[in-house]
């Protein structure tokens, strides 16, 4: 189902005109093309802009995922760089367009509906808490989920995409996260290589590709643009410096792979928008809303998912609409599922429990936040996870080496 366009007067950006195109123009479909091209069984339709046949024609595939470098960021920060020179198409991320949801799609080939991660903060019923999904730490007290009896194997139900392939795979990622429970689970049988800086990322990625005697997949991930865009803003000088660094690394990698019959693909997990601190709403300032919740907010500051006290959903939704006005859409989560926002497929067994009752989908550059005891009080000036085009649209960069 396609949704009517909305004009985002507070941003110089295109409005989001539809639900992510999971049927041929999204990150889900890119992973399907790669999977089929390497002889695996894709879960979804291939990407129209990069079919499985093109992937199959190469000896091996290198996929570079640049966290946060959305289409707008590529276009504005490094328009004349190596990435832009090999830009092929603009595609969609997933909903919500955020790291936990989108990176899990790249690791599994599954939609958010299937893998069940719907934002940075997710309700894990088996641990009876809301937790940051990637570090696997409960909100506030930051207790590891394993200490609450929830292992990575139970928290993350989808198998690693690398385990479904009959060709070798390698993952090149930041040394700070390579041994996390999330990463170990989703890397599966792939060889793991840790880097300390962006130059080493390029060198290790090239070495992993050259070390494969036959077909194979090298998956490389770089988180540093995302961290700068959160802290300083996606259009900041520090974010631009990070963008130029990964652009140089891509050029270096492309040169290293020249003549190796490798298909080099680069993309992002999501884009970004500026979110002024003055436009971050504190849920505690809304009369009576917090008292109607049975759990802290889940999801993202741009798309918050609310678990409401039994029998109080309509009251909560009405109060939320009165408080938010034109600053957000207040939607039943069930409607978002039915309309296909989280993608097609067989829903995760706990998806309905995880997603909750009511979604607050923030407009323009607004965001919403609650606070729990023990949680550090800080606000990012750059965010993602909402429904704007700048958050959803990501680049597809392709270079035959």
KAVENPE-V539854 format. One record per backbone hydrogen bond with DSSP energy under -0.5 kcal/mol. NH is the residue of the N-H (numbers start at 1). CO is the residue of the C=O. Records with the same first field share a line. If there is no record, write none. Layout:
# KAVENPE-V539854
NH: CO + CO
This chain:
# KAVENPE-V539854
8: 6
9: 7
11: 8
13: 11
17: 15
22: 20
24: 21
25: 21
27: 92
30: 26
31: 27
32: 28
33: 29
34: 30
35: 31
36: 32
37: 33
38: 34
39: 36
40: 35
42: 40
47: 29 + 50
48: 24
50: 47
55: 51
56: 52
57: 53
58: 54 + 55
59: 261
60: 261
61: 216
62: 263
63: 218
64: 62 + 265
65: 63 + 220
66: 64 + 267
67: 65 + 222
69: 66
70: 68
71: 393
74: 70
75: 71
76: 72
77: 73
78: 73 + 74
81: 78
85: 81
86: 82 + 83
87: 84
88: 396
89: 396
91: 394
92: 25
93: 392
97: 386
98: 96
102: 98
103: 99
104: 99 + 100
105: 101
106: 102
107: 103
108: 104
109: 105
113: 342
114: 111
115: 111
116: 112
118: 116
121: 299
122: 120 + 131
123: 354
124: 122 + 129
125: 123
127: 124
128: 124 + 125
129: 124
131: 122
132: 137
133: 120 + 131
136: 132
137: 132
138: 143
139: 130
141: 139
142: 138
145: 136
147: 144
148: 144 + 145
149: 146
150: 145
151: 149
155: 151
156: 152
157: 155
161: 107
163: 160
164: 160 + 161
165: 162
168: 215
170: 217
171: 191
172: 219
173: 171 + 193
175: 195
177: 174
178: 174
180: 177
182: 134
184: 180
185: 181
186: 182
187: 183
188: 184
190: 187
191: 169
193: 171
195: 173
201: 197
202: 198
203: 199
204: 200
205: 201
206: 202
207: 203
208: 204
209: 205
210: 206
211: 207
212: 209
213: 211
217: 168
218: 61
219: 170 + 217
220: 63 + 218
221: 172
222: 65
226: 67
227: 223
228: 224
229: 225
230: 226
231: 227
232: 228
233: 228 + 229
236: 233
240: 236
241: 237
242: 238
243: 239
244: 240
245: 241
246: 242
247: 243
248: 244
249: 245
250: 246
251: 247
252: 248
253: 249
254: 250
255: 251
256: 252
257: 253
258: 254 + 255
259: 401
260: 257 + 401
263: 60
264: 262 + 399
265: 62 + 263
266: 397
267: 64
269: 66
271: 391
272: 390
273: 383
275: 381
279: 276
280: 277
281: 279 + 367
283: 281 + 369
285: 282
286: 283
287: 285
289: 286
290: 286
292: 288 + 289
293: 290
294: 307
295: 307
298: 305
299: 121
300: 303
302: 384
304: 360
305: 298
306: 304 + 358
308: 306
309: 292
312: 309
316: 312
317: 313
318: 314
319: 315
320: 316
321: 317
322: 318
323: 319
324: 320
325: 321
327: 324
328: 325
329: 361
331: 329 + 359
333: 357
335: 332
336: 332
337: 333
338: 334
339: 335
340: 336 + 337
341: 336
343: 340
347: 345
348: 113
351: 348
354: 350
355: 351
356: 352
357: 306
358: 306
359: 331
360: 304
361: 329 + 359
362: 302 + 360
363: 327
366: 363
367: 279
368: 301
369: 281
375: 372
378: 376
381: 230
382: 230
383: 273
385: 97
389: 14
391: 388
392: 388
393: 389
394: 91
395: 69
396: 89
397: 266 + 395
398: 86
399: 264
401: 262 + 399
